[in-house]
Amino acid sequence: MSGETTITIIGNLTDDPKLNYTQTGTAVAGFTIASSSRTYDKQVEQWKDGEVLFMRCSAWRDLGEHVTESLTRGTRVIASGRLRMRTYETSDGDKRTVTEMTVDEIGPSLRFATAKPQKAARTGGNGHGNGTPADDPWASANPYQGDEPPF
C-alpha cells in the first residue's frame, strides 16, 4: 500500500512466538526480533557488537500460525513488513506509544542454517475457513478488519 513505511529486519527471535486469537477468532502471533550490527575493530583486532534493536512483531492469520509452528527462540530470521505506531494506556493512566512491525513475509536465514520448506494447506486466511475466495480476509483493503493485537 502506498504511504506505508516498509522495512526488512534480520535478527534472532528472543523467544518462541506466541499464538493468540482476537475476540473475533483471528489468529495473531507475537514475537520479538533482536538485531544488532557487528563491526571489526582493527585496533584491537576483535569484532564488536553495536546497539541492539528489539523490534516487537505481529504476524496475522495463516502467517501467524505458520510462524508459531516453524520458528523457535534463537532462530535467525529475515522479516519484511510495515511499521505501525500503537498508543495504549498503562494501569497508572500514563499514555505510551510503541512502534511495532506487522510482518508480511518471514523466514529463517539460510546463511548459517538449512531449511526444508513444506507447502502449507490453504485454510482460508484465519485458520477456520474452507478456503473459498469469499473467506479471503486479504481481499479487503484493511487486513485487520477492526482487530487489534491481543498483546
N, C-alpha and C positions, 0 to 999 in steps of 0.2 A: 504494500500500500504506500502511496506517496506521502511524504512528510513524516514518516516514522523513522526513528533512529535505529538502524540495524547494526549489530556488532557480531564479531566472531571472537570467542574466547577459547583458549587452550589452557587446560589445567587439570587438577586432580579433584575427584569428589571427596569431600571432607567426611562424609558419612553415607550409609546406604540411602538411596532415595526412598521417601515415604509416600505411599499412595493414600490419598484421601478422596472423599466424594463430597461434592457440594450438596446443598439441600435439594437440588433438582436431580441428583444422581449422576452428575457429570464427574468423570474421573480426572484427578489432577495430582501429579507427582511434584513434590517439593524436594529440592536438594540445593547444595551449595558447591560451587566450583572455586577452588583456590588456585590462583595464578600468580606466579612471580617471575621476574626476569633474572637471568644469571649472566654475569659479566666476568670476564677473566681479568684479574688484576696482575699486570705484568711485573709490577714492583715486588710483590710477594709471591708471584707465580702460583696463585690459587684462584679458584672460582669463588665468587661471592654472590650470595642471593640478594636480590633487591627487595623493595617493598612488596608485601603480599596483598593482592586484591581478592577479597572474598565476595563473590557475586552470587546472591540468592537467586534461584531459578525456579520456574514452574513449567511443567510440560502437561498439556491438556489432552484429554480423551485417550485415544489409542496410543498416541505417542507416550503419554504418561504411564500407561500400563506396560508398554514395551521397555521403557527406561527402568522401571522397578524390577522387571523380570530379567533384564540383561546386564545392568551395571551395578557395581558394588563400590564400597568405600575404597579409596585409593586408586581407582581406575582413572587413567589419563584419558581425557575426552576432548573432543573438538565440538563446540556447540555454537550454533548460529541462531540469532533471534532478535527480538525487538526490546529496547529498553522501555520500561514503564515506571512512572512515579506513582506511589501509593501513599496516601495520608491516612493515619489512624490516630486514635486517642488512647493514651495509656490509662491504667486504672487510677492514676493520680490526677487525671484530667489534662495532662500535657499532650499537645499535638505533635506528632512525629511524621516525618516524610522519609520514605525509603525508596531507593532505586533498585528495581528488580529486572530480571530478564525473562521474557516469555519466549521459551525455546521453540523454534520452528524445526530445527534439524539438530541431531546429536548422534555421536557415535564414538567408539573407542579410537584412540590414536594408535596407529599401526607402526609408529616409529620404534617403539620398544616392546611391542606385543603383537600377537596374531589374533585374528578373529575369524569365525566361520559363520557368516550371516545366514539366517534362515528366514525365508519369507513368512510373514505372519498372515493368518487368515483375516480377511476384512470383516469387521463386526458392525459396521455402520457408524463408526465415529465415536460412540460413547460407551462401547463395550457391551451394550444391551440391545442393540437393534438387529435387524435382519439383513442389513447391507444394501437396502434399496436406496436409490438416489434421494428419495424423499426424506430418508433418515440422515442424510449427509449434513452435519452441522456446519461444515466449511463452505457450503453453498451460499451462506449468508455473508454479508459484508462484516458482521460483528461476530467472531467466533465465540465470544464469551456469552452472548445471549443473556446478559444480566448477571452472570455468575461472577463471584469474586473468589480468590484463592482462600481456602479454609485455614490458612496459617498466617 
